[in-house]
Amino acid sequence: MSDFTSPKSVEAHILRDSTVTGWEDRIKNKWVFQNLRDNPSWFNGWISFDAITWSSKEKTLYCGLNSLDGDLLYRFSPSAGKFESMHTQGWTDRYDVKIHRTLLINPKDQCLYFATSQLHDPDQQQEAKGGKLVKFNPQTGVFELICIPVPHLYIQSIAADWERNILYGFTYPAEAVFRTDLKTGKSQILAYIGNATMMVQPHNAIVDREGWLWGTYAETRAWDEVKGPNPVRLFKYHPGPNKFTWFDHGLCRRNEKQQLLSDPPMPERSPSALETRHHEDFGFCDSMTYDGQHYIYAGSVAGVLSRIDTQTGKVQKIANAMPSVRFPALEMKDGILYGGGGMNGYTQLIRWKTNTDNLEVYSNLVAQNINDRPERIHELAVDDEHKIFLGENDNHHRSSYLWSVHLD
């Protein structure tokens, strides 16, 4: 059973409120990084909330930004409704322009760990030193540069094995997975996971309770110009034996008939996958979250919700859960799965109590305080009372905002 529902309340929280112009005529399909830097309205106003995480200890939300000026980390107090900069400009350089995914809180030291990513063009790659792994102590306000794991490549996401003091990361634009030892700060590339025809890394990866890192990789068939039936596939890696398991299957697709739940209804209007680089449904992994026990839940860019059995690697289709294309936000909280996605203003949330067959879809995400809605949802975080925070990104007409939602 599924249905469209309106949330109880939606509110926009505005860090910067700038209008940006020229996307359609000067920037789209004509991207030049330096032109954006040279334009004051884009340099100062074009921000995205690319990474967010809730701190139960502080009762605050940490926000990692896309921001050309290098001001990348903020703390938001819901009770006060205020943002506070953590002053990353003290250590960022001109190429550290976003914390893409992920902001992780280490339960051992309550510090935040994250990495920097890029927007610059290839002709600047020799000057750009590479993405930084960074530790931030909220109590002292001190940042520690752990290392630059892979020179000249930047970091799209990280995952943590806190028991073994290991951080994993995925590089961009060349796609590799690396491992960093937090005790020594030393890093090593574990494997190259990409190919020459499409981006294949998971939007974020997961480490399960047994220490396996789960992600996705690409088939590489250099002698053939046609993709195979499973061009994006799952892998898992364990640091003990330094061993990969390379599966020959990936996530589920929209056209697969066998699934656990019924699909929610499609909205009257929704964006087309033709507007993204994912023109075909290859099962690209847009999000992952873990129940801490048995299953990893994964959303694809085509809006498919799957679950991965961490014992067997078997993948089951749950449903075509996100009516719009893109499904980059998932989080488990107290046995409830929350998800967000969509683009071009056609954005939705889902909620599923995983011991039921009731998948709820919330599509009316208009904030009454500004009569607007998120253009895209890039990540979400859930507080201790199940209030949902949404990180908006890639709004091409104004600064992106932080949003909060009470579903009921």
matplotlib code that plots the C-alpha trace (Angstrom):
import matplotlib.pyplot as plt

x = [0.0, 1.3, 0.0, 0.9, 0.7, 1.4, 3.8, 2.5, 5.0, 7.9, 10.3, 13.2, 16.3, 18.3, 22.0, 22.6, 19.8, 21.3, 19.8, 22.1, 21.5, 22.8, 22.6, 20.7, 22.5, 26.0, 26.8, 24.7, 26.8, 29.4, 30.8, 34.1, 35.0, 37.0, 34.1, 32.0, 34.8, 35.1, 31.3, 30.6, 27.0, 28.0, 31.1, 29.3, 25.8, 25.8, 26.0, 24.6, 24.0, 25.8, 26.3, 24.4, 24.5, 22.8, 24.7, 22.6, 25.1, 25.0, 21.4, 22.7, 23.0, 26.4, 26.2, 28.9, 28.6, 29.4, 30.8, 33.3, 34.8, 35.9, 33.5, 32.5, 31.3, 28.5, 26.6, 22.9, 21.0, 17.3, 16.3, 17.8, 17.2, 20.8, 23.8, 27.4, 30.4, 33.2, 35.7, 37.2, 38.7, 41.7, 42.9, 41.0, 42.6, 40.9, 40.2, 38.6, 35.1, 32.8, 32.2, 30.3, 29.5, 30.0, 30.1, 30.8, 30.8, 33.3, 31.5, 34.9, 36.0, 32.8, 34.9, 33.7, 35.6, 35.0, 36.8, 37.0, 35.9, 36.3, 34.6, 37.7, 38.5, 41.1, 43.6, 44.0, 44.6, 48.4, 48.1, 45.2, 46.9, 44.0, 41.2, 41.9, 40.8, 40.0, 39.2, 37.2, 36.9, 33.6, 34.6, 37.8, 37.0, 40.3, 40.8, 43.4, 44.5, 44.9, 46.3, 45.8, 45.2, 45.5, 47.4, 45.5, 42.3, 39.4, 37.1, 33.4, 32.5, 34.0, 33.0, 34.4, 35.4, 35.8, 36.7, 39.8, 40.5, 40.1, 38.6, 37.7, 37.2, 36.2, 38.1, 37.0, 37.3, 39.3, 37.5, 39.4, 38.7, 41.4, 42.0, 43.6, 44.9, 43.8, 46.7, 49.4, 47.7, 49.0, 46.8, 46.8, 44.7, 42.9, 41.4, 40.4, 36.6, 35.7, 35.8, 36.0, 32.3, 30.4, 30.7, 30.1, 31.1, 28.4, 27.2, 28.1, 29.4, 28.7, 30.8, 28.8, 29.2, 31.7, 34.0, 33.1, 33.1, 30.3, 30.3, 29.9, 32.3, 32.2, 32.6, 35.6, 35.4, 37.9, 37.3, 33.5, 31.7, 28.4, 27.7, 26.8, 23.6, 25.2, 27.7, 27.5, 28.1, 28.6, 31.8, 32.8, 36.2, 37.6, 40.8, 41.7, 42.7, 42.9, 40.4, 37.8, 34.7, 33.6, 30.0, 28.7, 25.4, 24.3, 21.2, 17.7, 16.2, 12.8, 11.7, 12.2, 8.8, 9.6, 9.5, 8.4, 6.1, 3.7, 5.0, 3.6, 1.6, 3.5, 3.0, 1.3, 4.6, 8.1, 11.6, 13.0, 16.1, 17.1, 17.9, 20.7, 23.8, 21.9, 19.9, 19.6, 18.9, 22.0, 21.4, 23.7, 23.9, 22.6, 22.5, 23.1, 22.2, 22.5, 20.2, 23.2, 22.3, 21.3, 20.5, 22.0, 19.3, 20.2, 18.5, 19.3, 19.2, 16.2, 14.3, 14.5, 14.8, 16.7, 18.1, 21.4, 21.8, 25.2, 25.6, 25.0, 25.3, 21.8, 19.9, 16.1, 13.9, 11.6, 9.8, 10.2, 10.0, 11.0, 8.6, 11.0, 14.5, 17.4, 17.3, 20.4, 19.2, 18.6, 18.7, 17.6, 16.2, 14.6, 13.6, 12.2, 13.7, 13.6, 14.5, 14.5, 15.1, 13.9, 15.0, 13.8, 11.5, 9.7, 11.1, 9.7, 10.2, 9.5, 8.9, 8.8, 8.5, 10.5, 8.3, 5.3, 4.1, 3.1, 5.4, 4.5, 5.4, 5.3, 5.4, 4.0, 7.3, 6.4, 7.6, 4.8, 7.3, 8.7, 6.2, 9.0, 10.3, 13.7, 15.0, 16.8, 17.4, 21.0, 21.1, 18.9, 19.4, 16.9, 17.1, 16.2, 12.5, 12.3, 12.3, 13.8, 16.4, 17.0, 20.1, 19.2, 21.8, 22.3, 19.7, 20.6, 18.6, 19.3, 21.3, 20.3, 18.7, 18.5, 15.0, 13.2, 10.1, 7.7, 5.8, 3.1]
y = [0.0, 3.5, 7.0, 10.6, 12.7, 16.2, 16.7, 18.6, 21.4, 22.5, 25.3, 26.9, 28.0, 30.5, 30.9, 33.0, 34.5, 35.4, 35.3, 34.0, 34.5, 33.2, 29.5, 28.8, 31.2, 31.4, 28.4, 25.3, 23.1, 25.9, 25.3, 27.2, 27.1, 30.3, 32.2, 31.3, 32.4, 35.7, 36.4, 38.0, 36.8, 33.2, 33.3, 34.6, 33.3, 29.9, 27.5, 24.0, 21.9, 18.9, 17.1, 17.2, 15.2, 15.4, 15.6, 14.1, 15.2, 18.8, 18.9, 20.7, 20.0, 20.2, 21.3, 20.7, 23.2, 23.6, 27.2, 28.7, 30.9, 27.9, 28.6, 24.9, 24.0, 25.4, 24.5, 25.0, 25.3, 24.4, 25.9, 29.2, 29.0, 30.3, 29.2, 29.5, 29.3, 26.9, 29.1, 26.6, 29.4, 29.2, 26.1, 25.7, 26.7, 27.9, 24.3, 23.1, 24.2, 21.5, 18.8, 16.6, 13.5, 12.7, 14.3, 11.5, 11.7, 9.3, 7.9, 7.5, 11.1, 12.9, 14.7, 15.2, 13.6, 14.8, 15.4, 18.1, 17.9, 19.9, 21.9, 23.0, 22.2, 19.7, 22.4, 23.3, 19.8, 20.1, 23.2, 21.6, 19.5, 17.1, 16.5, 16.7, 14.4, 16.6, 16.1, 18.8, 18.9, 20.7, 21.3, 23.2, 24.4, 23.0, 21.5, 18.8, 18.0, 14.2, 13.9, 14.3, 10.6, 10.8, 13.7, 15.8, 13.8, 14.9, 13.0, 12.6, 10.5, 8.7, 5.8, 4.9, 1.7, 3.3, -0.1, -0.4, 3.3, 3.3, 5.9, 4.9, 7.3, 7.5, 9.8, 12.1, 12.6, 9.4, 6.8, 4.8, 3.6, 4.3, 3.5, 5.8, 4.6, 7.2, 6.3, 6.9, 9.1, 6.8, 6.1, 3.5, 3.1, -0.2, -0.5, 1.5, 1.1, 3.2, 2.8, 5.2, 5.6, 6.5, 7.4, 4.3, 5.0, 4.9, 8.3, 7.1, 3.8, 1.7, -0.3, -3.1, -4.4, -7.1, -4.5, -5.0, -1.9, -2.0, 0.0, -0.2, -0.6, -0.7, -3.6, -2.9, -4.5, -2.6, -4.7, -3.9, -0.7, -1.9, -2.0, -5.4, -6.2, -5.3, -2.4, -1.2, -3.9, -4.4, -5.1, -5.6, -5.2, -6.3, -4.9, -8.0, -10.2, -7.2, -8.9, -7.8, -9.7, -8.6, -9.4, -9.8, -8.1, -4.6, -2.9, -3.5, -1.7, 0.0, -2.6, -5.6, -7.0, -8.9, -6.6, -6.6, -3.6, -1.9, 1.2, 4.6, 6.6, 8.8, 12.5, 14.3, 15.9, 14.7, 15.4, 13.2, 11.1, 12.6, 15.8, 14.0, 12.0, 8.9, 8.5, 4.8, 2.8, 0.9, 0.7, 3.6, 3.8, 7.2, 6.5, 3.8, 3.4, 0.5, -1.0, -2.0, -5.7, -7.4, -5.1, -2.2, -0.2, 1.5, 4.0, 4.3, 7.4, 5.9, 6.0, 2.3, 1.2, -2.1, -3.9, -5.8, -8.9, -8.3, -12.1, -13.3, -10.2, -10.9, -7.9, -7.6, -4.9, -3.2, -0.9, 2.0, 4.1, 7.6, 8.8, 11.4, 10.6, 10.8, 9.2, 10.6, 10.7, 7.7, 7.3, 4.7, 5.8, 3.5, 0.9, 3.6, 4.3, 7.9, 8.9, 12.0, 12.8, 14.4, 17.4, 20.6, 21.3, 17.9, 16.7, 14.0, 12.3, 8.7, 7.0, 3.3, 1.4, -1.6, -4.2, -3.1, -2.9, 0.8, 3.0, 6.6, 9.3, 13.0, 15.3, 18.7, 20.1, 23.8, 25.9, 28.3, 30.9, 31.5, 29.7, 27.8, 24.2, 22.5, 22.3, 19.1, 17.0, 15.9, 14.5, 14.3, 13.9, 12.9, 14.3, 12.4, 13.4, 12.3, 15.8, 15.6, 18.1, 18.3, 19.6, 21.3, 21.5, 22.7, 25.4, 27.3, 30.4, 31.2, 30.1, 26.6, 26.4, 24.0, 22.7, 21.0, 18.8, 17.4, 14.6, 14.4]
z = [0.0, -0.8, -1.2, -1.7, 1.5, 2.5, 5.4, 8.5, 8.0, 5.9, 6.7, 4.8, 6.7, 4.7, 5.1, 2.0, -0.1, -3.4, -6.9, -9.6, -13.3, -16.6, -16.1, -19.3, -21.7, -20.3, -18.1, -19.0, -21.4, -21.4, -18.0, -17.1, -13.5, -13.6, -15.0, -12.0, -9.7, -11.5, -11.2, -7.8, -7.6, -8.3, -6.2, -3.2, -3.6, -5.3, -2.4, -1.9, 1.2, 0.0, 3.3, 6.5, 9.7, 13.1, 16.3, 19.1, 21.7, 20.7, 19.4, 16.3, 12.6, 10.8, 7.2, 4.6, 1.7, -1.9, -1.7, -4.2, -1.4, 0.7, 3.6, 3.7, 7.2, 9.3, 12.4, 12.5, 15.8, 15.3, 18.6, 17.8, 14.0, 13.4, 11.4, 12.7, 10.4, 11.5, 9.6, 7.1, 5.1, 7.5, 5.7, 2.4, -0.9, -4.1, -5.2, -2.0, -2.9, -1.4, 1.1, -1.2, 0.9, 3.8, 7.3, 9.8, 13.6, 15.3, 18.4, 20.1, 20.1, 18.9, 16.2, 12.6, 9.7, 6.1, 2.8, 0.2, -3.4, -6.6, -9.4, -11.3, -14.9, -16.1, -17.1, -13.4, -12.1, -11.9, -9.6, -7.6, -4.8, -4.2, -1.8, 1.9, 4.6, 7.6, 11.3, 13.2, 17.0, 17.8, 21.4, 20.6, 17.1, 15.8, 12.4, 11.7, 8.2, 8.2, 4.7, 1.0, 0.2, -3.6, -5.1, -7.6, -7.3, -5.1, -2.8, -3.5, -0.4, 2.6, 4.8, 8.2, 10.1, 13.5, 15.2, 13.0, 12.7, 8.9, 6.6, 3.0, 0.2, -3.4, -5.8, -8.6, -11.6, -11.9, -9.9, -7.3, -3.7, -1.1, 2.5, 5.1, 8.5, 11.1, 13.4, 10.9, 8.3, 5.6, 2.6, -0.2, -3.3, -3.0, -6.5, -9.6, -9.9, -12.9, -16.7, -19.6, -20.4, -17.2, -13.5, -11.3, -7.7, -5.1, -4.0, -0.5, 0.7, 3.8, 6.2, 7.9, 11.4, 10.3, 8.8, 5.1, 2.9, 0.3, -2.9, -6.6, -9.5, -13.3, -15.8, -18.0, -21.4, -23.5, -26.6, -26.8, -27.4, -26.0, -22.3, -20.8, -18.9, -15.6, -16.2, -12.6, -10.0, -6.3, -4.4, -0.8, 0.7, 4.1, 5.6, 7.6, 4.7, 2.4, 0.2, -2.4, -3.4, -6.9, -7.5, -11.1, -10.2, -9.1, -7.9, -9.2, -12.2, -12.7, -15.2, -12.9, -12.0, -8.9, -5.8, -2.2, -2.2, -4.6, -6.4, -5.3, -7.9, -10.3, -10.0, -12.9, -13.9, -13.1, -14.5, -17.2, -16.9, -20.2, -18.3, -16.4, -17.3, -16.4, -19.6, -19.1, -16.0, -15.2, -11.5, -10.5, -6.7, -5.6, -1.8, 0.8, 4.5, 6.9, 9.5, 11.6, 11.4, 8.2, 5.3, 3.4, 1.7, -1.5, -3.8, -7.5, -9.7, -11.4, -8.1, -7.3, -3.6, -3.1, -0.2, 0.0, 2.2, 3.9, 4.5, 1.0, -1.3, -2.7, -3.8, -3.6, -5.2, -2.7, -5.1, -7.6, -4.5, -5.6, -8.3, -9.7, -11.0, -8.5, -5.1, -3.3, 0.3, 2.7, 6.5, 8.9, 12.3, 14.8, 12.2, 9.9, 6.5, 5.3, 1.7, -0.4, -4.1, -7.2, -9.3, -11.0, -8.1, -8.4, -5.0, -2.7, 0.6, 1.5, 4.8, 5.3, 8.6, 7.4, 9.3, 7.3, 3.7, 3.9, 1.8, 2.3, -0.3, 0.6, -2.4, -1.3, 0.1, -0.1, 2.8, 3.9, 5.1, 1.6, -0.7, -2.3, -2.3, -2.7, -6.2, -5.5, -2.4, -2.0, 1.5, 4.6, 8.3, 11.0, 14.6, 17.8, 17.5, 13.8, 12.4, 8.9, 7.6, 3.9, 2.1, -1.1, -3.9, -7.5, -7.6, -10.7, -9.9, -6.2, -3.2, -2.0, 1.4, 4.3, 4.9, 7.8, 7.7, 10.2, 8.5, 11.2]

ax = plt.figure().add_subplot(projection="3d")
ax.plot(x, y, z, "-o")
ax.set_aspect("equal")
plt.show()
